Amino acid sequence: MGALTKRGHKIFVFIIRPNPKKPRVSYFKENGIDVIEIHPISVGISGKKGISRHLNYLISIPTIKKEASKIILKHGIDYIYSYMPGTGSSLPAMQIKSKHNIPLILDLADMYSMIRPKRIIDKSFNESDKILVITDYLKEDLLQKGIPEEKISQIPNGVNFQIFNPSLFDSEEIKTLRDSFDADKLVVFSGSLQDLTILIHSATNIIKEIPNIKFIIIGDHRDPSKSKDSWKKIVKEKNLEKYFEFLGKKSKEEIPKYLLCADVCIDTFPNEPYFAAALPIKLLEYGACKKPVVATNVSETAKIISHGKFGYLAEPDNYSEYGDFIIKLLLNPKNAQEMGQNFFEFVKKNYQWVDIASKLEKLLVKN
């Protein structure tokens, strides 16, 4: 969205927060975008999870419609855009579309299988004028559901080269940060901590070959069973805690310096539809920082990581293969550097946000 505002487009973003708060409606700007934050009225529902969250979303819809109508009457709006189907996203978007007869674009940026209730998903697909998907997997899934092909457009994820740019960082600063981890080799993961199983299970074999190594984990997860603390506990149970550093969440601007410290960057997806359908932004960020990658051989990841050219792809349930590929890169730094450079050139050519914003702009103008 930020790239579109820089191209002269006016964007308003509505965010529903499921917890009651005063004032209920807040207007502010973030990165040049007008943001309207909506909170539900207090009716004794916490709204943090489950049915109470959905109820608070529903309670907030009349307020969103009212605030949206003010903006539409004042500015005139060409498109309503919903990020993913859901009670707090596409449901109010569909109602605004119906009231003002404005085309609705649904951004399907992930697999939707865990979204509830299901009937909102089906209604969102049917009532959207255009559905954006990030991968072939998601497009094929929609086609199998009978969604007309002309309604589907593929716009991939991208990376911001103004942030993930090695030339912006002082080499001495990166060296100092790297030295602070007190290890000869650094393997870095950045992102949501969905599943670190393959890394943890392969770590022992990697450590046997390269004892002075650290696995740097950036990120967290809102699900307690996948949180930083949860994974730290598993690592401790396996007596591996001295080899792992969990840094928690970092701002987007902070992440590049940690990636630049890495010898190898990794992804750890299991072979499940949600992960097979994804185009992980973390991979693009790794590439922008010229890092070789070891990832799992799931559908859309395999279309980004060219095996043997940008890094290596291991089968998701093959822990020894995954570890062997990490070892191979760590023991061959010249080859790893070449792969990182290859990956950088590929990402820069195909996945810059400014170019992707241009594709989206052309799509909107054409329609």
Buried (B, 14 or more C-beta within 10 A) or exposed (E): BBBBBEEEBBBBEBBBBBBBEEEBBBEEEEEEBBBBBBBBEBEEBEBEEEEBBBBBBBBBBEBBBEBBEEBBEEEEBEBBBBBBBBBBBBBBBBBBBEEBEBBBBBBBBBBBEEBEEEEBBEBBBEBBBBBBBBBBBBBBBBEEEEBEEEBBBBBBBBBBBEBBEBEEBEEEEBEEBBEEBEBEBBBBBBBBBBBBBBBBBBBBBBBEBBEEBBBBBBBBBEEEEBBBEBBBEEBEEBEBEEBBBBBEEBEEEEBBBBBBBBBBBBBBBBEBEBBBBBBBBBBBBBBBBBBBBBBBBBBBBBEBBBEEEBBBBBEBEBBEBBBBBBBBBBEEEEEBBBBBBBBBEBBBEBBBBEEBBBBBBEBBEEE
